[in-house]
Amino acid sequence: MSGHSKWNNIKRKKEKTDSQRAKIFTKIGREIAVAVKEGGSGDPNVNSRLKDVIAKAKQNNVPNDNIERIIKKASGEGNSDNFESIQYEGYGPCGVAVIVETLTDNRNRTAGDLRHYFDKFGGNLGTPGCVSFMFQKKGVLVIEKEGREEDQVMEDALEAGASDFQADEDVFEIQTEPEDFSGVRDDLAAKGYEFVSAEVEQVPDTYSRIEDADLAVKMGKLLEMLEDNDDVQAVWHNWENPDEDEA
């Protein structure tokens, strides 16, 4: 669950979810539990955040039984899980901007882990706000091109309230304002569209390249370590074309 709204990163992310389904299920489960507690309800019809997380869970093939079990546990009076949402910011090699979104029950442990990863791979953990000004929150929906007419998809997206539409080599990418994301997703889903990826992302204004092969490897390892940490929910960065840089 990382990267930016470039299709090569979506593919990289998809490959990771295929190989790490159990870890993805755990992270989304934690997100569902927090959505239930903070939204004050286990009913997605009255808890919009929970509705969004359930859609994300289904997109990642989390079984309905798992979703229902997590909601039931989080709604119970005896549930003592207490996670807080903390965003960390820092720099990778060559000044690549990195935002790390976490849900943690121990902020000291999480901060220590993240600082260790950044230091180990040639970066540094920064202060709040040091890179977030370089990103904009956008709803991003990605639809495979195969079997779809570009003009029709664009028309449907704009009618649903999308703010931007782009056609890449393999996919259509639709952007929305964060507050419009759920409505656009639901409208397109009702018209039969399925999404390769659909979530509110931190989209960078500009991108950075890493020309040095060794530093590119370090950047890739930094992202892997961050993504593998149980407390980390999402990692956003402005490294351009990481798959090509790593090759």
C-alpha positions in Angstrom: 0.0 0.0 0.0 2.5 2.6 -1.1 3.8 4.8 -3.8 2.1 7.5 -5.9 -0.3 7.6 -8.7 2.0 6.3 -11.4 0.8 3.0 -13.0 4.1 1.3 -12.6 3.8 1.8 -8.8 0.3 0.4 -8.9 1.6 -2.7 -10.5 4.4 -2.9 -8.0 1.9 -2.5 -5.2 -0.4 -5.2 -6.6 2.5 -7.6 -6.8 3.3 -7.0 -3.2 -0.3 -7.5 -2.0 -0.3 -10.8 -3.9 2.7 -12.0 -2.0 1.8 -10.6 1.4 -2.0 -11.1 1.6 -1.9 -12.0 5.3 0.0 -8.8 6.2 -2.4 -6.7 4.1 -5.4 -8.3 5.7 -4.0 -7.5 9.2 -3.3 -3.8 8.3 -6.8 -3.3 6.7 -8.3 -5.1 9.7 -6.7 -2.5 12.0 -8.0 0.3 9.8 -11.5 -1.2 10.0 -11.3 -1.4 13.8 -10.2 2.3 14.1 -12.9 3.4 11.6 -15.6 1.7 13.8 -14.3 3.3 17.0 -13.7 6.8 15.6 -16.9 6.7 13.6 -18.9 5.5 16.6 -20.8 2.8 14.7 -20.3 -0.5 13.0 -22.9 0.4 10.4 -21.3 1.6 7.1 -24.5 3.3 6.2 -24.0 5.8 8.9 -20.2 5.6 9.2 -18.7 6.9 5.9 -15.1 6.2 6.9 -16.0 2.6 7.7 -17.8 2.4 4.3 -14.6 3.5 2.5 -12.4 1.0 4.4 -14.8 -1.8 3.7 -14.6 -0.9 0.0 -10.8 -0.9 0.2 -10.9 -4.3 2.0 -13.0 -5.9 -0.7 -10.7 -4.4 -3.4 -7.9 -6.3 -1.6 -9.9 -9.5 -1.5 -10.4 -9.5 2.3 -13.2 -12.1 2.9 -16.6 -10.8 4.1 -16.4 -13.1 7.1 -13.1 -11.4 8.2 -14.6 -7.9 7.7 -17.7 -8.8 9.8 -15.7 -10.4 12.5 -13.4 -7.3 12.9 -16.4 -5.0 13.0 -18.1 -7.1 15.6 -15.0 -7.2 17.8 -14.4 -3.5 17.4 -18.0 -2.7 18.3 -17.8 -4.8 21.5 -17.6 -3.2 24.9 -14.7 -5.4 26.0 -12.4 -4.4 23.1 -9.4 -2.7 24.6 -7.4 -2.2 21.3 -6.3 1.4 21.3 -4.6 2.6 18.1 -3.8 6.1 17.2 -3.1 7.6 13.7 0.3 9.3 13.4 1.9 10.6 10.2 5.7 10.6 9.9 7.7 12.5 7.2 11.2 12.2 6.1 13.8 12.0 3.2 15.2 9.0 1.4 18.5 9.0 -0.5 18.9 12.1 -2.8 16.2 13.9 -0.9 13.3 11.8 -2.1 10.3 12.9 0.0 8.5 10.2 2.0 5.3 10.3 4.0 4.5 7.3 6.3 1.0 6.9 7.6 0.7 4.6 10.7 -1.8 3.2 13.2 0.1 2.3 16.3 -0.6 1.3 19.9 3.0 2.3 20.9 4.3 5.5 19.3 7.7 5.2 20.8 8.2 1.8 19.2 7.0 3.0 15.9 9.1 6.2 15.8 12.2 4.2 16.8 11.6 1.6 14.1 11.1 4.3 11.4 14.1 6.3 12.4 16.2 3.1 12.2 15.0 2.3 8.7 15.6 5.9 7.4 19.1 6.0 9.0 20.0 2.5 7.7 19.2 3.2 4.1 20.7 6.7 3.6 17.8 8.9 4.6 16.6 10.7 7.7 13.3 11.0 9.6 12.2 14.6 9.5 9.8 16.8 11.5 6.1 17.1 10.9 5.4 19.2 7.8 8.9 18.9 6.3 7.6 17.2 3.1 3.8 17.1 3.2 3.6 20.5 1.6 4.9 18.8 -1.6 1.9 16.5 -1.8 -1.8 17.0 -2.3 -4.5 14.6 -1.1 -6.5 13.2 -4.1 -8.9 10.4 -4.6 -7.3 8.2 -7.2 -9.2 5.4 -9.0 -7.5 3.2 -11.5 -9.4 1.2 -14.1 -7.9 -1.3 -16.6 -8.2 -0.1 -20.2 -9.0 -3.5 -21.7 -12.6 -3.7 -23.1 -13.3 0.0 -22.3 -13.8 3.0 -24.6 -11.8 6.0 -23.4 -14.5 8.5 -24.3 -17.2 6.6 -22.4 -15.0 6.2 -19.3 -14.1 9.8 -19.3 -17.7 10.9 -19.7 -18.9 8.6 -16.9 -16.0 9.8 -14.6 -16.7 13.5 -15.2 -20.4 13.0 -14.8 -19.7 11.3 -11.5 -17.8 14.3 -10.3 -14.2 13.5 -11.1 -11.7 16.5 -11.2 -9.2 14.9 -13.7 -8.9 12.0 -16.1 -5.8 10.5 -17.7 -5.3 7.6 -20.1 -2.0 5.7 -19.5 -0.6 2.8 -21.5 -2.6 0.1 -19.7 -5.1 2.0 -17.5 -7.4 5.0 -17.0 -6.6 7.1 -14.0 -9.4 9.2 -12.5 -8.7 11.8 -9.8 -11.2 13.4 -7.4 -11.1 15.9 -4.6 -10.9 13.9 -1.3 -14.4 14.9 -0.3 -15.8 13.6 -3.6 -14.0 10.3 -3.7 -16.6 8.1 -2.1 -19.4 9.4 -4.3 -17.4 9.1 -7.5 -16.3 5.5 -6.6 -19.9 4.5 -5.7 -21.3 6.0 -8.9 -18.8 4.3 -11.1 -19.2 1.0 -9.3 -22.9 1.2 -9.8 -22.2 1.5 -13.6 -20.2 -1.8 -13.5 -16.7 -0.5 -13.2 -14.1 -2.4 -11.3 -11.0 -0.8 -9.9 -7.3 -1.9 -9.9 -6.8 0.6 -7.1 -9.2 3.1 -5.4 -8.2 5.2 -2.4 -7.3 8.6 -1.2 -3.6 9.1 -1.9 -0.9 11.6 -1.2 0.0 12.7 -4.8 3.3 14.6 -5.1 3.5 17.9 -7.0 6.9 17.0 -8.4 9.0 13.9 -8.7 12.6 13.0 -7.9 14.9 10.7 -9.8 17.8 8.7 -8.3 20.6 8.3 -10.9 23.0 6.4 -8.7 22.2 2.6 -8.9 23.4 1.9 -5.4 21.3 4.7 -3.9 18.3 3.5 -5.9 18.7 0.0 -4.3 18.8 1.6 -0.9 15.6 3.6 -1.6 13.9 0.4 -2.7 15.0 -1.4 0.5 13.8 1.6 2.6 10.3 1.4 1.1 10.2 -2.4 1.6 11.2 -2.1 5.3 8.6 0.6 5.8 5.8 -1.4 4.0 6.6 -4.5 6.0 6.3 -2.8 9.4 3.1 -3.9 11.1 2.3 -0.3 12.3 2.6 1.2 8.8 -0.6 1.6 6.8 0.6 3.5 3.8 3.8 4.9 2.3 3.8 7.8 -0.2 6.8 9.2 -1.9 7.9 11.2 -5.0 10.5 8.8 -6.4 9.9 8.7 -10.1 9.9 5.3 -11.9 11.2 3.2 -9.1 10.8 0.0 -11.1 13.1 1.3 -13.8 15.6 2.7 -11.3 15.8 -0.6 -9.5 16.3 -2.6 -12.7 
